[in-house]
Amino acid sequence: MTVPFGTVFCDWMTTAPTKDGVYQYGGNVEPYGDFSLSPAAHALHYGSAIFEGLKAHWQVDGSLAIFRLDDHVTRMCQSAELLRLPALDAAVLRQMIVDTVEANVGEVPPPPGSLYIRPTLIGTEPNIGAAATPTSEALLYIVNCPVGDYFKGGVRPLTLLVEEDIPRTTPQFGMVKSGANYAMALSPTLDAMAENAAVDQILFATGGDITETGAANFFLADDDRVVTRQLDSSFLHGVTRSSVIALAEDLGYEIQERPIELEELEDWAGRGEAFLSGTAAVLSPVGTMLRGNSKIVFGDGEPGTNTLRLRESLVAIQNGSGDDLHGWRTTVQS
């Protein structure tokens, strides 16, 4: 794919508006297109909107499979609960995702491309006086995009700028996949890129607490260990993050989920590696980190052997060339 990630949309989508708080889905796909929304819709004024991001991949046997479908459904249901949106029916959400993917099967690109799946839920109650109350009605919809690599240039070493002052998001809602969380990271990221064209992402380490970048979880690795920040409500509980941990355990690495001190980075750079994980990013190596006036280069600045080993293990499960020991693939009709 040569077009920017997420800018081309497939022909079919599914929608399920609520009626008295219950999602109405009749099992039919519909042509991709605009829908009407009240100018007073709750989502437009009070941020009652969440989404998910997952992918379907062509398998080596010619079938099509969605990666970790049920885990993404579970996380979206949790996001809806935390933002007090009308409770999702996991079975309905799951079926809508499968139906949309099957309808768009002809637009799934060949490997290493994939079909990006974007379930979205927005509050639709027309009430601008509801700042302190949740929306009573909502719209759930699923759209798909044929995609290639998230970062320009494919699998290449990224440059991260360490941000120690500005928070990534509101701590108690960091684990919600909501647009508001991404909006908070946008301005500092764009400012950093404007000041230094080499910067790909900001690594948020507010008050010295390393959590994640604006769009991915952060890892350190060497020949023996894989290290990442322990989970709490301040940042996203990545599905790809949990996949990397499980695969690293399978490969015999020691897993450490703990605080990562900024002072550790120099030491790791001299003997280990760093990488990012996410549905869109997959597993992306970090070559350089900028902290204040310091430039920290990991190894020779190129993708490390452990990073590539973990990435290859993950991709093998996604494309069906490796054994699915954890039951992560959901095969759909193709």
Residue pairs with C-beta under 8 A, 6 or more apart in sequence:
1 8
1 109
1 113
1 146
1 147
1 148
1 149
2 148
5 116
5 145
5 147
5 148
5 149
5 150
5 280
6 116
6 118
6 145
6 147
6 280
7 145
8 145
8 146
9 32
9 143
9 144
9 145
10 32
10 103
10 104
10 107
10 115
10 143
10 144
10 145
10 146
11 31
11 32
11 103
11 104
11 107
12 29
12 30
12 31
12 32
12 100
12 103
12 104
12 144
13 29
13 30
13 31
13 32
13 33
13 100
13 141
13 142
13 143
13 144
14 25
14 28
14 29
14 30
14 96
14 99
14 100
14 141
14 142
15 25
15 30
15 35
15 139
15 140
15 141
15 142
16 23
16 24
16 25
16 92
16 96
16 139
16 140
16 141
17 23
17 24
17 124
17 137
17 138
17 139
17 140
18 24
18 86
18 124
18 137
18 138
18 139
18 140
19 137
21 86
21 87
21 136
21 137
22 86
23 86
23 88
23 89
23 92
23 138
23 140
25 92
25 95
25 96
25 140
27 95
27 99
29 99
29 100
29 103
32 143
35 139
35 141
37 44
37 122
37 124
37 139
38 124
38 126
39 126
40 126
40 127
40 128
41 122
41 123
41 124
41 125
41 126
42 48
42 123
42 124
42 125
42 126
42 127
42 130
42 134
42 135
43 49
43 122
43 123
43 124
43 135
45 128
45 131
46 123
46 130
46 131
46 135
47 178
47 179
47 180
48 83
48 84
48 85
48 122
48 123
48 134
48 135
48 138
49 120
49 121
49 122
49 123
49 178
49 179
49 180
50 76
50 79
50 80
50 83
50 85
50 120
50 121
50 176
50 177
50 178
50 179
51 76
51 118
51 119
51 120
51 121
51 177
51 178
51 179
52 72
52 73
52 75
52 76
52 79
52 117
52 118
52 119
52 120
52 177
53 72
53 116
53 117
53 118
53 177
53 279
53 280
54 66
54 67
54 68
54 69
54 72
54 97
54 116
54 117
54 239
54 279
55 66
55 67
55 114
55 115
55 116
55 117
55 147
55 279
55 318
56 64
56 65
56 66
56 67
56 101
56 108
56 114
56 115
56 117
56 332
57 64
57 65
57 67
57 111
57 114
57 115
57 318
57 319
57 320
58 64
58 108
58 110
58 111
58 114
58 319
59 65
59 319
59 320
59 329
59 331
60 319
60 320
60 321
61 320
62 334
63 320
63 331
63 334
64 101
64 105
64 108
64 115
64 331
64 332
64 333
64 334
65 320
65 329
65 330
65 331
65 332
66 97
66 98
66 101
66 117
66 329
66 330
66 332
67 317
67 318
67 328
67 329
68 239
68 243
68 328
69 94
69 97
69 98
69 330
70 94
70 330
71 239
71 242
71 328
72 119
72 239
73 90
73 93
73 94
73 97
74 90
75 177
75 237
75 239
76 88
76 93
76 119
76 121
76 177
77 87
77 88
77 90
77 93
78 175
79 176
79 177
79 178
80 86
80 87
80 88
80 121
81 87
82 173
82 175
82 176
83 134
83 173
83 176
83 178
84 134
84 135
85 121
85 123
85 134
85 135
85 138
86 135
86 136
86 137
86 138
88 121
88 140
92 140
93 119
93 140
96 119
96 140
96 142
97 117
97 119
97 142
98 330
98 332
100 117
100 142
100 143
100 144
101 115
101 117
101 144
101 332
102 332
102 333
102 334
104 115
104 144
105 332
105 333
105 334
107 115
107 144
107 146
108 114
108 115
108 146
109 115
109 146
109 147
109 148
111 319
112 148
112 149
112 315
113 146
113 147
113 148
114 146
114 147
114 318
115 144
115 145
115 146
115 147
116 144
116 145
116 146
116 147
116 279
116 280
117 142
117 144
118 142
118 143
118 144
118 145
119 140
119 141
119 142
120 140
120 141
120 142
120 143
121 138
121 139
121 140
122 138
122 139
123 134
123 135
123 137
123 138
124 135
124 137
124 138
124 139
125 135
125 136
125 137
125 138
127 133
127 135
147 280
149 155
150 278
150 280
150 281
150 282
150 284
151 158
151 200
151 281
151 284
155 284
155 285
155 303
155 311
156 285
156 287
156 303
157 285
157 286
157 287
157 288
157 298
157 301
157 302
157 303
158 200
158 201
158 276
158 284
158 285
158 286
158 287
158 288
159 198
159 199
159 200
159 286
159 287
159 288
159 289
159 290
160 199
160 200
160 201
160 202
160 203
160 213
160 274
160 286
160 288
160 289
160 290
161 192
161 196
161 199
161 201
161 202
161 203
161 289
161 290
161 291
162 202
162 203
162 205
162 262
162 265
162 289
162 290
162 291
162 292
163 188
163 192
163 202
163 203
163 204
163 205
163 206
164 205
164 206
164 207
164 208
164 262
164 291
165 206
166 188
166 204
166 206
167 184
167 204
167 206
168 174
168 181
168 184
168 185
168 204
168 206
168 211
168 212
168 214
168 234
168 235
169 180
169 181
169 184
169 185
169 234
169 235
170 180
170 181
170 184
171 233
171 234
172 233
172 234
173 180
173 181
173 233
174 181
174 211
174 232
174 233
174 234
174 235
174 236
175 231
175 232
175 233
175 234
175 235
175 236
175 237
177 236
181 236
182 214
182 215
185 202
185 204
185 213
185 214
185 215
186 214
188 202
189 201
189 202
189 214
192 199
192 202
193 199
196 290
198 288
199 290
201 213
201 214
201 215
201 216
201 276
202 213
202 214
203 210
203 212
203 213
203 218
203 289
204 210
204 211
204 212
204 213
204 214
205 211
205 262
208 261
208 262
209 229
209 259
210 218
210 229
210 259
210 260
210 261
210 262
211 218
211 229
211 234
211 235
212 218
212 229
212 235
212 236
212 238
213 276
215 278
215 280
215 281
216 238
216 276
216 277
216 278
216 280
216 281
216 284
217 228
217 229
217 235
217 236
217 238
217 240
217 241
217 276
217 277
217 278
218 228
218 229
218 260
218 274
218 275
218 276
219 226
219 227
219 228
219 241
219 244
219 274
219 275
219 276
219 277
220 226
220 227
220 228
220 260
220 264
220 268
220 272
220 273
220 274
221 227
221 248
221 253
221 272
221 273
221 274
221 275
221 304
221 306
221 307
221 310
222 268
222 271
222 272
222 273
222 306
223 306
224 253
224 254
225 253
225 254
225 255
225 256
226 244
226 245
226 248
226 253
226 254
226 255
226 256
226 306
226 310
227 256
227 257
227 258
227 260
228 241
228 244
228 245
228 256
228 257
228 260
229 235
229 257
229 258
229 259
229 260
230 257
230 258
230 259
231 237
231 257
238 277
238 278
238 279
239 279
240 277
240 278
240 279
240 281
240 282
240 283
240 314
241 277
241 278
243 277
243 314
243 317
243 328
244 277
244 283
244 310
244 314
245 255
245 257
246 326
247 310
247 313
247 314
247 317
248 255
248 310
249 255
250 313
250 325
251 309
251 310
251 313
253 306
262 291
265 274
265 289
265 291
265 296
266 296
268 274
268 298
269 289
269 296
269 297
269 298
269 299
272 298
272 299
272 304
272 306
273 285
273 286
273 298
273 299
273 304
273 305
273 306
273 307
274 285
274 286
274 289
274 298
275 283
275 284
275 285
275 286
275 304
275 307
275 310
275 311
276 283
276 284
276 286
277 283
277 284
282 311
282 314
282 315
283 307
283 310
283 311
283 314
285 302
285 303
285 304
285 307
285 308
286 298
287 297
287 298
287 301
287 302
287 303
288 295
288 296
288 297
288 298
288 301
289 295
289 296
289 298
290 296
298 304
313 322
316 322
317 323
317 324
317 326
317 328
317 329
318 329
320 329
